Amino acid sequence: MTELGSQAFRQADDRYVAACHAELAAAAVSKALRGVKAINLSGVEAGAAETASPTFEWVDPGTLLIDEGYQRNLSERSIKLVRKICARWDWRRFKPPVCARTERGLEVIDGQHTAIAACSHPMVTTIPVMVVEAASRSERAHSFIGHNRDRLNITPMQMHYAAAAAGDEDALTIDQVCARAGVRVLRAQPGNGVWAIGDTVAVRAIGALINRRGAMRARMVLEALVKGRAQPLTAGQIKAVETLLHDEEYREDIDAEGVANAMLALGEAAEQEAAVFAATHKTPLWKALAIVLYRKGKRRGRRAG
């Protein structure tokens, strides 16, 4: 076979191999694809939509609004995410923000980072948004919760603020108890690491405390911690003081004033002593803290701890 004939044979062979590969790839894609089919909903009652179907609009992202009453403020992590979205802008990965029409304009319910990234991107002038019906602020806050309840990047504090804005009774009770006790639930941990007396991010612990003890007794626990100058007010402290003030083992021997005085007297040493006690006696840190405070603040003439 001549050199020219050998070259033609190799080219034909390469084309054949390429055709085989393409055929195999097409077959693989065909096997991987499946149609969307309904599943059996036995035992499940399908929900009925309470509003009209959504519509889609192309809008200038700079005209969109964000309600800071229940939406997150931009943290350093948020800014990094926005910059990342801009750097990797790809319409194939774009998810239209969900918005609701208000008297002031279109308000973003979900997708504020996408909207801010689009607004920041020098080559993006308009984006598609999905517009849903949510006339009241409460409805919009409820929608926000629905979008974000199972997302790991939504903190309990952010969910609490959204629930309060939506009129959730449990969230409003937490706010009322905290306000009367002098406790402030922050949206996030302070960036500079400086906490004021009564500041907390332990909103779940406070909610659980109220569920177990009721609003009035929960307030007693929180007030004792504020008077003891807790900064921040932690879940462990809440559990420890709840135990001292409301459990039969301790409540006859120590009151809220005794707890506050013990905290003031010990200061940072309370947590340090509790850590040592917990490690030595293999007990939870909150329980160790309760014991440390009890020994310092119990009424004189009562039984020893």
C-alpha positions in Angstrom: 0.0 0.0 0.0 1.4 3.4 -1.0 2.0 6.1 1.6 -0.9 8.1 0.2 -3.1 5.0 0.5 -2.0 4.4 4.1 -2.8 8.0 5.0 -6.3 7.7 3.5 -6.9 4.5 5.3 -5.9 6.0 8.7 -8.2 9.0 8.1 -11.0 6.7 7.2 -10.3 4.6 10.3 -10.2 7.8 12.5 -13.6 8.8 11.0 -15.0 5.4 11.8 -13.8 5.5 15.4 -15.1 9.0 15.8 -18.5 7.9 14.4 -18.5 5.0 16.8 -17.8 7.2 19.8 -20.5 9.6 18.7 -22.9 6.8 18.4 -22.0 5.4 21.8 -22.3 8.9 23.3 -25.7 9.4 21.7 -26.9 6.0 23.0 -25.6 6.9 26.5 -27.5 10.2 26.5 -30.6 8.5 25.2 -30.4 6.0 28.1 -29.7 8.7 30.7 -32.7 10.8 29.6 -36.1 10.1 31.1 -39.4 11.8 30.8 -41.0 13.7 33.6 -43.8 11.5 35.0 -46.2 11.9 37.8 -45.7 9.8 41.0 -48.3 8.2 43.1 -49.7 10.7 45.6 -51.6 8.2 47.6 -52.1 9.6 51.1 -51.1 13.1 50.1 -53.6 15.8 49.5 -52.4 18.2 46.9 -52.4 21.8 48.0 -54.5 24.4 46.2 -52.8 27.6 45.1 -54.2 30.6 47.0 -53.0 33.1 44.4 -52.8 33.4 40.6 -50.0 31.9 38.7 -46.7 33.9 38.7 -45.7 36.1 35.8 -42.2 36.8 34.4 -40.8 40.2 33.7 -37.5 41.6 32.5 -36.4 44.4 34.9 -33.5 46.6 35.8 -32.1 44.9 38.9 -31.3 48.4 40.3 -35.0 49.1 40.7 -35.7 46.1 42.9 -36.3 46.6 46.7 -35.3 44.5 49.7 -37.1 44.7 53.1 -34.5 44.6 55.8 -37.2 43.8 58.3 -37.0 40.2 57.5 -34.2 39.9 54.9 -30.6 39.5 55.8 -28.2 42.4 55.8 -25.1 41.9 53.6 -22.3 40.2 55.6 -18.8 39.7 54.5 -19.8 36.2 53.4 -22.7 37.7 51.4 -20.4 40.2 49.6 -18.0 37.3 48.7 -21.0 35.4 47.3 -22.1 38.4 45.2 -18.5 38.9 43.9 -18.4 35.1 43.0 -21.7 35.3 41.1 -20.4 38.3 39.1 -17.1 36.6 38.4 -18.8 33.4 37.2 -21.8 35.0 35.6 -23.6 32.4 33.4 -27.2 32.6 32.2 -27.3 28.8 32.3 -26.9 28.9 36.1 -29.1 31.9 36.6 -32.2 31.6 38.8 -34.7 34.4 38.5 -35.3 36.2 41.8 -38.8 35.8 43.2 -40.5 39.2 43.7 -43.8 40.7 44.8 -45.4 43.9 43.6 -45.9 46.5 46.3 -46.9 50.2 46.3 -43.2 51.1 46.2 -42.2 48.7 43.5 -41.0 45.1 43.1 -39.8 43.7 46.4 -37.4 40.7 46.4 -38.7 37.8 48.4 -36.0 35.3 47.4 -32.7 35.8 45.5 -31.4 39.1 46.8 -27.8 38.0 46.2 -28.5 37.3 42.5 -30.3 40.6 42.2 -27.4 42.5 43.8 -24.8 40.6 41.6 -26.8 41.5 38.5 -27.0 45.2 39.6 -23.2 45.1 40.2 -22.3 43.4 36.9 -21.3 46.0 34.3 -22.7 44.1 31.3 -26.0 43.1 32.8 -28.7 45.7 32.4 -31.9 43.6 32.8 -32.8 40.3 34.4 -35.9 38.1 34.4 -37.8 38.0 37.7 -40.7 35.8 38.7 -43.5 38.0 40.1 -45.9 36.4 42.6 -48.9 37.7 44.5 -48.0 38.8 48.1 -49.8 42.0 48.9 -49.1 42.2 52.6 -45.7 42.4 54.3 -46.7 39.4 56.4 -47.4 37.3 53.2 -44.0 38.3 51.8 -42.2 37.3 55.1 -44.0 34.0 55.1 -42.9 33.4 51.5 -39.3 34.2 52.5 -39.5 31.6 55.3 -40.9 29.0 52.9 -38.0 29.6 50.4 -35.3 29.5 53.1 -36.4 27.2 55.9 -34.3 24.2 54.7 -31.3 26.2 53.5 -28.2 25.7 55.6 -27.0 29.3 55.0 -30.0 30.8 56.8 -29.3 31.3 60.5 -31.8 30.9 63.2 -31.6 34.6 64.0 -32.5 35.5 60.4 -35.4 33.0 60.4 -36.6 34.5 63.7 -36.7 38.0 62.3 -38.6 36.8 59.3 -41.1 34.9 61.4 -41.6 38.0 63.6 -42.2 40.1 60.5 -44.7 37.5 59.4 -46.6 37.8 62.7 -45.7 34.4 64.0 -46.9 34.1 67.6 -43.9 32.2 68.9 -41.5 34.7 67.4 -43.4 37.7 68.7 -43.5 36.1 72.2 -39.7 35.7 72.1 -39.4 39.3 71.1 -41.7 40.4 74.0 -40.0 38.3 76.6 -36.6 39.5 75.5 -37.6 43.1 75.4 -38.9 43.0 79.0 -35.9 41.2 80.2 -33.4 43.5 78.5 -32.2 41.0 76.0 -31.4 41.9 72.4 -31.5 39.2 69.7 -28.9 40.1 67.1 -29.3 39.3 63.4 -25.7 38.0 63.4 -22.6 37.8 65.6 -21.0 41.3 65.8 -18.3 41.6 63.2 -15.9 43.3 65.6 -16.5 40.7 68.3 -17.8 43.2 70.8 -21.0 42.2 72.6 -23.1 44.4 74.8 -24.7 43.2 78.0 -27.8 41.1 77.1 -26.8 40.6 73.5 -27.5 37.1 72.2 -27.8 34.9 69.1 -29.3 32.0 71.1 -32.8 32.5 69.8 -33.5 28.8 69.6 -32.5 28.3 73.2 -34.8 31.2 74.3 -37.7 29.8 72.3 -37.1 26.3 73.8 -37.0 27.9 77.3 -40.3 29.7 76.7 -41.9 26.4 75.5 -40.7 24.6 78.6 -41.3 27.2 81.3 -43.7 29.7 79.9 -43.1 33.4 79.2 -43.0 34.7 82.8 -40.5 32.1 84.1 -38.4 32.4 81.0 -38.2 36.2 81.6 -37.0 35.5 85.1 -34.1 33.4 83.7 -33.2 36.1 81.1 -33.4 38.9 83.6 -31.1 37.2 86.0 -28.5 36.8 83.2 -28.8 40.4 82.2 -28.4 41.5 85.9 -25.3 39.2 86.0 -23.9 41.2 83.0 -23.9 38.3 80.6 -22.3 39.4 77.3 -23.1 37.5 75.2 -26.0 35.6 76.7 -25.4 32.0 75.6 -27.5 28.9 75.3 -25.4 27.2 78.0 -26.0 30.1 80.4 -29.7 29.9 79.7 -29.9 26.2 80.5 -27.8 26.6 83.6 -29.8 29.4 85.1 -33.1 27.7 84.1 -32.0 24.7 86.1 -31.1 26.8 89.2 -34.3 28.8 89.3 -36.9 26.2 88.3 -35.6 22.7 89.0 -36.5 21.2 92.4 -32.9 20.3 93.2 -31.8 23.9 93.4 -34.7 26.4 93.3 -35.4 26.4 97.1 -31.7 27.4 97.8 -31.0 30.1 95.2 -33.1 32.8 93.6 -32.6 35.2 90.7 -30.7 37.7 92.8 -28.4 35.0 94.0 -27.7 33.9 90.5 -26.9 37.5 89.4 -24.7 38.2 92.4 -22.8 34.9 91.7 -22.2 35.9 88.1 -21.1 39.4 89.1 -18.7 38.1 91.8 -17.2 35.4 89.6 -17.1 37.3 86.3 -15.2 35.4 83.6 -13.9 32.9 86.2 -17.4 31.3 86.3 -17.0 29.9 82.8 -13.4 28.9 83.5 -14.3 27.1 86.7 -17.2 25.4 84.9 -14.9 24.2 82.1 -12.6 22.6 84.7 -15.4 21.1 86.6 -17.0 19.7 83.4 -13.7 18.1 82.3 -13.0 16.7 85.7 -16.4 15.3 86.4 -17.4 14.5 82.8 -20.5 16.5 82.9 -22.1 18.9 80.4 -20.7 22.4 80.5 -24.1 24.0 81.2 -24.6 21.7 84.2 -21.1 22.5 85.5 -21.8 26.2 85.2 -25.1 25.7 87.2 -23.1 24.0 90.0 -20.4 26.8 90.0 -23.1 29.5 90.2 -25.1 27.6 92.8 -22.1 27.2 95.2 -21.4 30.9 95.0 -24.9 32.2 95.1 -26.9 29.9 97.3 -28.6 31.3 100.4 -26.7 31.0 103.6 -27.9 28.4 106.1 -29.2 26.1 103.4 -28.0 22.7 102.4 -24.6 22.4 100.8 -24.2 21.7 97.1 
